[in-house]
């Protein structure tokens, strides 16, 4: 697989919620997030979701699905951020 990451990733495990259901983040960077979920998301799909940090504030995000991988426990989804909003 050709490595396309251009920004440093940081391990982060927190709840991610979106219309289709919940997920759990694996890592995050300044440009995107990777999380696991039971729901399949289509590549190029635009989604809105919330990253629930361990303490407030949470982060409301808009993003584009850039990769979906089927896993034994569901799906791994890579999202490229398009908008970020801090919510209290």
KOLBARO-809469 format. One record per residue: x, y, z of N, C-alpha, C, CB in turn. Coordinates in steps of 0.001 Angstrom, whole numbers, plus 524288, in hexadecimal, padded with zeros to 5 digits. Glycine has a CB too. Example, Ala and Ser with C-alpha at 12.3 -4.5 7.8 and 13.67 -1.06 7.14 Angstrom:
@nx:83386 | ny:7E9C6 | nz:81E78 | cax:8300C | cay:7EE6C | caz:81E78 | cx:83390 | cy:7F31C | cz:81E78 | cbx:82C2C | cby:7EE87 | cbz:82356
@nx:83232 | ny:7F736 | nz:81BA8 | cax:83566 | cay:7FBDC | caz:81BE4 | cx:83264 | cy:8001E | cz:81EBE | cbx:83704 | cby:7FDAA | cbz:8165D
This chain:
@nx:8034D | ny:7FB6A | nz:80000 | cax:80000 | cay:80000 | caz:80000 | cx:8037D | cy:804DA | cz:80000 | cbx:7FC3D | cby:7FFFB | cbz:804C6
@nx:8022C | ny:808A2 | nz:7FCE7 | cax:8051F | cay:80D78 | caz:7FC81 | cx:8039E | cy:8111A | cz:800F7 | cbx:8042C | cby:81021 | cbz:7F72E
@nx:80767 | ny:812A9 | nz:80426 | cax:80677 | cay:81626 | caz:80896 | cx:8055E | cy:81BA8 | cz:8069E | cbx:80B32 | cby:81627 | cbz:80C5F
@nx:800BA | ny:81DD3 | nz:80810 | cax:7FF3E | cay:822FF | caz:8063C | cx:7FEDD | cy:826F8 | cz:80A9A | cbx:7FA28 | cby:822B7 | cbz:8036C
@nx:80019 | ny:82578 | nz:80F68 | cax:7FFCC | cay:82916 | caz:813CB | cx:803EB | cy:82D5B | cz:81337 | cbx:80080 | cby:82629 | cbz:81904
@nx:8024A | ny:8322B | nz:81418 | cax:805F6 | cay:83681 | caz:813EE | cx:80668 | cy:83937 | cz:81933 | cbx:80454 | cby:83A66 | cbz:80FCA
@nx:802DB | ny:837FD | nz:81CDD | cax:802E9 | cay:83A63 | caz:82204 | cx:8039A | cy:8362F | cz:8262D | cbx:7FDD9 | cby:83D86 | cbz:822FA
@nx:80637 | ny:837AA | nz:82A6A | cax:80713 | cay:83401 | caz:82EAE | cx:801E2 | cy:83259 | cz:83117 | cbx:80AA1 | cby:8366E | cbz:832D8
@nx:8015F | ny:82D50 | nz:8323B | cax:7FCBC | cay:82B23 | caz:834AE | cx:7FDB9 | cy:82A4B | cz:83A78 | cbx:7FB22 | cby:825FF | cbz:8320A
@nx:7F99B | ny:82AFD | nz:83D93 | cax:7F9E4 | cay:82A27 | caz:84328 | cx:7F5BE | cy:82633 | cz:844BE | cbx:7F934 | cby:82F57 | cbz:84627
@nx:7F73C | ny:82244 | nz:847C3 | cax:7F37C | cay:81E72 | caz:849AB | cx:7EF87 | cy:82135 | cz:84D23 | cbx:7F641 | cby:819F7 | cbz:84CAE
@nx:7EA8D | ny:82028 | nz:84C36 | cax:7E659 | cay:82289 | caz:84F3B | cx:7E1C2 | cy:81EC5 | cz:84F42 | cbx:7E4BD | cby:827F8 | cbz:84CF0
@nx:7E016 | ny:81D40 | nz:853DD | cax:7DB94 | cay:819C9 | caz:8545B | cx:7D72F | cy:81CC3 | cz:8570A | cbx:7DD00 | cby:814B9 | cbz:85775
@nx:7D349 | ny:81E59 | nz:853F8 | cax:7CEC0 | cay:82106 | caz:85632 | cx:7CA02 | cy:81FF4 | cz:852C2 | cbx:7CFC1 | cby:82705 | cbz:856B3
@nx:7C573 | ny:820ED | nz:854EA | cax:7C088 | cay:8200C | caz:8522E | cx:7BFE5 | cy:823DF | cz:84DAA | cbx:7BBEC | cby:82089 | cbz:855F5
@nx:7BE2E | ny:821C7 | nz:84932 | cax:7BCDB | cay:824EA | caz:8449F | cx:7B72F | cy:8239A | cz:84352 | cbx:7C0AE | cby:823CB | cbz:83FD0
@nx:7B3CB | ny:8278B | nz:842FB | cax:7AE56 | cay:82687 | caz:841A4 | cx:7ACFD | cy:8293B | cz:83C86 | cbx:7AAA6 | cby:82862 | cbz:8460E
@nx:7A9A9 | ny:82699 | nz:8398A | cax:7A7CD | cay:828B9 | caz:83493 | cx:7A274 | cy:82662 | cz:83387 | cbx:7ABB4 | cby:82785 | cbz:82FF9
@nx:79FBF | ny:82851 | nz:82F9B | cax:79A50 | cay:826C6 | caz:82E85 | cx:799A4 | cy:820DF | cz:82E36 | cbx:79879 | cby:8293B | cbz:82971
@nx:79D66 | ny:81E2D | nz:82BE1 | cax:79CF2 | cay:81893 | caz:82B0D | cx:79E18 | cy:8155D | cz:82FF0 | cbx:7A08D | cby:816F1 | cbz:826C4
@nx:7A06C | ny:817C1 | nz:833F8 | cax:7A187 | cay:814EF | caz:838CB | cx:7A6A8 | cy:8168D | cz:83B3A | cbx:7A192 | cby:80F2D | cbz:837CB
@nx:7A83C | ny:813CD | nz:83F59 | cax:7AD12 | cay:81532 | caz:84211 | cx:7B1D8 | cy:8127E | cz:83FC2 | cbx:7AC9F | cby:813D9 | cbz:847CE
@nx:7B653 | ny:8147D | nz:84156 | cax:7BB48 | cay:8121A | caz:83FF7 | cx:7BF4D | cy:81397 | cz:8440D | cbx:7BD13 | cby:813CA | cbz:83A72
@nx:7C404 | ny:81181 | nz:84391 | cax:7C850 | cay:812B0 | caz:8472C | cx:7CD1A | cy:8143A | cz:84413 | cbx:7C989 | cby:80DF6 | cbz:84AC2
@nx:7CF44 | ny:818B8 | nz:84567 | cax:7D3D7 | cay:81A9B | caz:84292 | cx:7D893 | cy:81738 | cz:843BC | cbx:7D4FC | cby:8204D | cbz:843F8
@nx:7DC0E | ny:816DD | nz:83FE8 | cax:7E108 | cay:81416 | caz:84074 | cx:7E592 | cy:817F9 | cz:84070 | cbx:7E1B8 | cby:81007 | cbz:83C03
@nx:7E549 | ny:81BB7 | nz:83CBD | cax:7E94D | cay:81FC4 | caz:83C85 | cx:7E721 | cy:824A5 | cz:839EB | cbx:7EE2C | cby:81DCD | cbz:83991
@nx:7EA02 | ny:828F2 | nz:83AA1 | cax:7E832 | cay:82E07 | caz:838AE | cx:7ECF6 | cy:8313F | cz:83716 | cbx:7E4DC | cby:830FE | cbz:83CEC
@nx:7EC32 | ny:834C2 | nz:83361 | cax:7F03E | cay:83883 | caz:831D4 | cx:7ED99 | cy:83DC6 | cz:8310F | cbx:7F32F | cby:836B8 | cbz:82CB4
@nx:7F085 | ny:8418C | nz:82F45 | cax:7EE39 | cay:846AF | caz:82E46 | cx:7EAA0 | cy:846A1 | cz:82984 | cbx:7F284 | cby:84AB9 | cbz:82D80
@nx:7EB09 | ny:842A0 | nz:82646 | cax:7E7EB | cay:8427F | caz:82179 | cx:7E3C5 | cy:83E37 | cz:82159 | cbx:7EB75 | cby:841D4 | cbz:81CE7
@nx:7E3D2 | ny:83A97 | nz:82522 | cax:7DFFF | cay:83666 | caz:824E1 | cx:7E008 | cy:832E2 | cz:829A0 | cbx:7E0E9 | cby:83337 | cbz:82024
@nx:7DC95 | ny:82EF9 | nz:82968 | cax:7DBE7 | cay:82B41 | caz:82DAC | cx:7DAD8 | cy:825DB | cz:82B5D | cbx:7D75F | cby:82CF8 | cbz:83161
@nx:7DC80 | ny:821DA | nz:82E3E | cax:7DB51 | cay:81C70 | caz:82CD0 | cx:7D84E | cy:81A1C | cz:8315B | cbx:7E070 | cby:8192E | cbz:82B91
@nx:7D3BF | ny:817CA | nz:83035 | cax:7D0B4 | cay:8155A | caz:8345C | cx:7CE44 | cy:81045 | cz:83285 | cbx:7CC79 | cby:8190E | cbz:8364A
@nx:7CCC8 | ny:80D09 | nz:83653 | cax:7CA30 | cay:8081A | caz:83524 | cx:7C464 | cy:808A2 | cz:83662 | cbx:7CCAA | cby:80383 | cbz:83846
@nx:7C130 | ny:805E9 | nz:83357 | cax:7BB89 | cay:8061D | caz:833FD | cx:7B922 | cy:80125 | cz:831CE | cbx:7B935 | cby:80AFD | cbz:83145
@nx:7B45B | ny:80017 | nz:83343 | cax:7B177 | cay:7FB9C | caz:8312B | cx:7AEB0 | cy:7FD02 | cz:82C0F | cbx:7AD79 | cby:7F9A5 | cbz:83533
@nx:7AE55 | ny:8020D | nz:82AEB | cax:7AB7E | cay:803EC | caz:8264C | cx:7AF3B | cy:804E1 | cz:821C8 | cbx:7A876 | cby:808F4 | cbz:82791
@nx:7ADAA | ny:80337 | nz:81D25 | cax:7B0E8 | cay:80424 | caz:81889 | cx:7AFF4 | cy:809B4 | cz:81687 | cbx:7AFB8 | cby:80008 | cbz:8142D
@nx:7B425 | ny:80C6F | nz:81549 | cax:7B3D2 | cay:81195 | caz:812E2 | cx:7B678 | cy:81143 | cz:80D90 | cbx:7B668 | cby:815E3 | cbz:8166A
@nx:7B43E | ny:813E5 | nz:809C6 | cax:7B644 | cay:81396 | caz:80473 | cx:7BA8A | cy:8179D | cz:80385 | cbx:7B1DC | cby:81459 | cbz:80085
@nx:7BE84 | ny:81605 | nz:800A2 | cax:7C2B7 | cay:81993 | caz:7FF26 | cx:7C06C | cy:81E4A | cz:7FC4E | cbx:7C6CD | cby:816C2 | cbz:7FBAC
@nx:7C26F | ny:822E8 | nz:7FD77 | cax:7C0C9 | cay:827FC | caz:7FB53 | cx:7BBD4 | cy:82A1C | cz:7FDDA | cbx:7BFF1 | cby:82783 | cbz:7F582
@nx:7B95E | ny:82719 | nz:80158 | cax:7B4B6 | cay:828EF | caz:8041A | cx:7B636 | cy:82D5D | cz:807CF | cbx:7B20F | cby:82463 | cbz:80726
@nx:7B2F1 | ny:8315A | nz:8081E | cax:7B3AC | cay:835A8 | caz:80BC9 | cx:7B075 | cy:83470 | cz:810A8 | cbx:7B207 | cby:83B0C | cbz:8094F
@nx:7B2E2 | ny:834FB | nz:81550 | cax:7B00F | cay:833DF | caz:81A1D | cx:7B0FF | cy:83827 | cz:81E29 | cbx:7B1AE | cby:82E8D | cbz:81C4E
@nx:7AD57 | ny:83885 | nz:821CA | cax:7ADE8 | cay:83BD8 | caz:82660 | cx:7AE5D | cy:83837 | cz:82B11 | cbx:7A92D | cby:83FC8 | cbz:826FA
@nx:7B1EF | ny:83969 | nz:82EAE | cax:7B2AB | cay:83617 | caz:8333D | cx:7B4D7 | cy:8394C | cz:837B6 | cbx:7B64E | cby:8317C | cbz:831FB
@nx:7B4A4 | ny:8370D | nz:83C61 | cax:7B69D | cay:839A3 | caz:8410B | cx:7BABE | cy:83639 | cz:84392 | cbx:7B227 | cby:83AD3 | cbz:844ED
@nx:7BF18 | ny:8388F | nz:844F0 | cax:7C331 | cay:835F0 | caz:847EF | cx:7C24E | cy:83761 | cz:84DA1 | cbx:7C8DE | cby:8378C | cbz:84605
@nx:7C124 | ny:83376 | nz:850DA | cax:7C013 | cay:83449 | caz:85663 | cx:7C528 | cy:8338D | cz:85965 | cbx:7BBBE | cby:83079 | cbz:8586B
@nx:7C799 | ny:837D4 | nz:85ABA | cax:7CC78 | cay:837A5 | caz:85DA8 | cx:7CB52 | cy:83613 | cz:86348 | cbx:7CF53 | cby:83CFA | cbz:85D74
@nx:7CF3E | ny:83465 | nz:8661E | cax:7CE69 | cay:832A4 | caz:86B7C | cx:7CC55 | cy:836F7 | cz:86EFD | cbx:7D371 | cby:8308A | cbz:86DB8
@nx:7CD78 | ny:83BC6 | nz:86DA7 | cax:7CB5E | cay:84051 | caz:8706A | cx:7C967 | cy:84420 | cz:86C4E | cbx:7CF96 | cby:842F0 | cbz:87411
@nx:7C5C3 | ny:84778 | nz:86DD0 | cax:7C3CE | cay:84B69 | caz:86A3F | cx:7C841 | cy:84F05 | cz:868B0 | cbx:7BF4A | cby:84E85 | cbz:86CBC
@nx:7C82E | ny:851A6 | nz:8645D | cax:7C406 | cay:851A1 | caz:86083 | cx:7C48C | cy:84D0C | cz:85CB1 | cbx:7C400 | cby:856C3 | cbz:85D8C
@nx:7C03F | ny:84BCE | nz:85A14 | cax:7C054 | cay:847FA | caz:855E1 | cx:7C158 | cy:84AC3 | cz:850BB | cbx:7BB24 | cby:844DD | cbz:855AA
@nx:7C253 | ny:847B0 | nz:84CAD | cax:7C388 | cay:849FB | caz:84798 | cx:7BF9B | cy:84803 | cz:84394 | cbx:7C935 | cby:848A6 | cbz:845E3
@nx:7BCA4 | ny:84B97 | nz:84149 | cax:7B8FB | cay:84A5D | caz:83D0D | cx:7BC02 | cy:84ABC | cz:837F9 | cbx:7B41C | cby:84E27 | cbz:83D0A
@nx:7BB8B | ny:846C4 | nz:834A2 | cax:7BEB1 | cay:8467D | caz:82FE0 | cx:7BB5F | cy:84575 | cz:82B12 | cbx:7C2CF | cby:84247 | cbz:83063
@nx:7BD17 | ny:84795 | nz:826C3 | cax:7BB43 | cay:84619 | caz:82197 | cx:7BFF7 | cy:843AA | cz:81EF1 | cbx:7B8F8 | cby:84AEC | cbz:81E61
@nx:7BF0A | ny:83F91 | nz:81BE8 | cax:7C374 | cay:83D18 | caz:8195A | cx:7C1E0 | cy:839C7 | cz:814BB | cbx:7C660 | cby:839D7 | cbz:81D2B
@nx:7C5DF | ny:837F2 | nz:81200 | cax:7C52C | cay:834AD | caz:80D61 | cx:7C7B5 | cy:82F67 | cz:80E69 | cbx:7C78B | cby:83750 | cbz:80868
@nx:7C4CE | ny:82B37 | nz:80D55 | cax:7C6E5 | cay:825F2 | caz:80DE8 | cx:7CAE9 | cy:82510 | cz:80994 | cbx:7C270 | cby:821BD | cbz:80DB2
@nx:7CFBF | ny:8240B | nz:80B15 | cax:7D3D4 | cay:82327 | caz:8072A | cx:7D54D | cy:81D69 | cz:806B2 | cbx:7D8A4 | cby:82653 | cbz:8087E
@nx:7D3D7 | ny:81A41 | nz:80AA4 | cax:7D4FC | cay:814A5 | caz:80A67 | cx:7D181 | cy:811BE | cz:80E3A | cbx:7DAD1 | cby:8138F | cbz:80B9C
@nx:7CF97 | ny:80D2C | nz:80C91 | cax:7CCBA | cay:809A9 | caz:80FFF | cx:7CF17 | cy:80440 | cz:80F63 | cbx:7C6BC | cby:809A4 | cbz:80EB8
@nx:7D035 | ny:801BF | nz:813DF | cax:7D28C | cay:7FC8B | caz:813E0 | cx:7CF14 | cy:7F8D6 | cz:816FA | cbx:7D828 | cby:7FCAD | cbz:81630
@nx:7CDAF | ny:7F46E | nz:814A2 | cax:7CAB5 | cay:7F08D | caz:81796 | cx:7CE64 | cy:7EDDE | cz:81B66 | cbx:7C80B | cby:7EC7D | cbz:813E2
@nx:7CCAB | ny:7ED5D | nz:82047 | cax:7CFB8 | cay:7EAEA | caz:82465 | cx:7CC74 | cy:7E691 | cz:826D8 | cbx:7D172 | cby:7EEFE | cbz:82894
@nx:7CED8 | ny:7E35C | nz:82A0B | cax:7CBE0 | cay:7DF25 | caz:82C89 | cx:7C7D1 | cy:7E143 | cz:83053 | cbx:7CF8D | cby:7DB6F | cbz:82F64
@nx:7C8BC | ny:7E5E4 | nz:8328D | cax:7C51E | cay:7E82D | caz:83659 | cx:7C1BE | cy:7EC8F | cz:8340D | cbx:7C828 | cby:7EA42 | cbz:83AF7
@nx:7C18E | ny:7ED10 | nz:82EF7 | cax:7BE79 | cay:7F12E | caz:82C72 | cx:7C18F | cy:7F3AD | cz:8280B | cbx:7BCD2 | cby:7F55B | cbz:8306F
@nx:7C227 | ny:7F8D7 | nz:82859 | cax:7C4D0 | cay:7FBC4 | caz:82438 | cx:7C88E | cy:7FFB7 | cz:8268E | cbx:7C0D8 | cby:7FE86 | cbz:820AC
@nx:7CCDC | ny:8009A | nz:823F6 | cax:7D06E | cay:804DA | caz:82534 | cx:7CF7C | cy:80926 | cz:82140 | cbx:7D647 | cby:80302 | cbz:82528
@nx:7CEF0 | ny:80DF0 | nz:82316 | cax:7CD82 | cay:81247 | caz:81FA8 | cx:7D170 | cy:816BF | cz:8205D | cbx:7C7D5 | cby:81430 | cbz:820D2
@nx:7D396 | ny:81898 | nz:81C13 | cax:7D716 | cay:81D1B | caz:81C1E | cx:7D416 | cy:821D0 | cz:81A03 | cbx:7DC26 | cby:81C0B | cbz:818CE
@nx:7D415 | ny:825FD | nz:81D13 | cax:7D13A | cay:82AC0 | caz:81BB7 | cx:7D507 | cy:82F4C | cz:81B2A | cbx:7CD05 | cby:82C00 | cbz:81FE1
@nx:7D460 | ny:83259 | nz:8170C | cax:7D74A | cay:8373B | caz:8166A | cx:7D3C1 | cy:83BA5 | cz:8184B | cbx:7D912 | cby:8381A | cbz:8108B
@nx:7D59B | ny:83EBA | nz:81C1D | cax:7D284 | cay:84314 | caz:81E21 | cx:7D1AD | cy:84733 | cz:819E9 | cbx:7D533 | cby:84585 | cbz:822E9
@nx:7CCD9 | ny:84953 | nz:819C7 | cax:7CBC0 | cay:84DE4 | caz:81687 | cx:7CA50 | cy:85297 | cz:819E3 | cbx:7C756 | cby:84CB2 | cbz:812A8
@nx:7C7FC | ny:851A7 | nz:81E89 | cax:7C69D | cay:855C8 | caz:82244 | cx:7C6FC | cy:85386 | cz:827C4 | cbx:7C0FD | cby:85803 | cbz:8212D
@nx:7C8B0 | ny:856C3 | nz:82B7D | cax:7C8E3 | cay:85554 | caz:83102 | cx:7C693 | cy:859AD | cz:83441 | cbx:7CE86 | cby:8542A | cbz:832C1
@nx:7C34D | ny:85844 | nz:83815 | cax:7C0E3 | cay:85C16 | caz:83B83 | cx:7C144 | cy:85A25 | cz:8411C | cbx:7BB20 | cby:85D17 | cbz:839F3
@nx:7C318 | ny:85D68 | nz:844A6 | cax:7C33B | cay:85C1A | caz:84A34 | cx:7BDCE | cy:85D2C | cz:84C6E | cbx:7C790 | cby:85F51 | cbz:84D31
@nx:7BB93 | ny:8594B | nz:84F39 | cax:7B682 | cay:85A10 | caz:851B1 | cx:7B702 | cy:8592A | cz:8578A | cbx:7B25C | cby:85662 | cbz:84F4F
@nx:7B4BD | ny:85C96 | nz:85A8A | cax:7B51C | cay:85C3A | caz:8603E | cx:7B0B0 | cy:858F8 | cz:86274 | cbx:7B510 | cby:861AC | cbz:862B5
